[in-house]
Amino acid sequence: MNDHNSGADGKAAKTVDIEVNDTTHTVPKGKISFDELVKLAFGVGANPADGYRISYDRGHGNASAKLKPGGSIEVVEGMDFTVTGTGQS
């Protein structure tokens, strides 16, 4: 995942701050995938196929839920993700 400083039209791209395992990350506004969240949590060498569980709080309408492998979700400012390894692949 790349930090985006400006969009194709030269205007500043919109970003939001999210928490992933208690670390703040600034990401582009829009959807974020399961795989991108695993990499934010455990680094670019992390393999989402190794088995991870993702839950989140403070989503749209203050929703809390789990994100399934292969899924994505629209991020909102202050969203809080917890990514844990399951030890299963």
Helices and strands as residue ranges (DSSP letters): E 15-20, E 23-28, E 31-33, H 34-42, G 48-50, E 52-57, G 60-62, E 65-67, E 72-74, E 80-85
